[in-house]
Amino acid sequence: MEQKFVVTDEHGLHARPASAVVKVATPFTADLKLVSVGKAVNLKSLMSVLSMGLTKGSEFTLTAEGEDAQQALDTVGQALVEQGLAQRA
């Protein structure tokens, strides 16, 4: 399963918002990944998310595999939109 997004925050996905996204993703058992420009990282790892260097306008995809994959994608996607970090592409 996957959902596509575009970063809308002026400062990109920097430490504070990335930390909030990781916090939302962590409780799920699904394997969650953030994919951009051919690189995939664990969405439950703050350092991995920050290593992507996503700036305003960057496109990325969230992927999920596992028993609660759909719920995880919906919840994390909603958090990204509600916090003004990204919009669905």
Protein Blocks (a to p, Z undefined) as FASTA:
>chain_A
ZZddddfbfnlpafklmmmmmmmmmmpmbdcdddeehiacdfkbmklmmmnopaehiacd
dddedjklmmmmmmmmmmmmmnopaccZZ
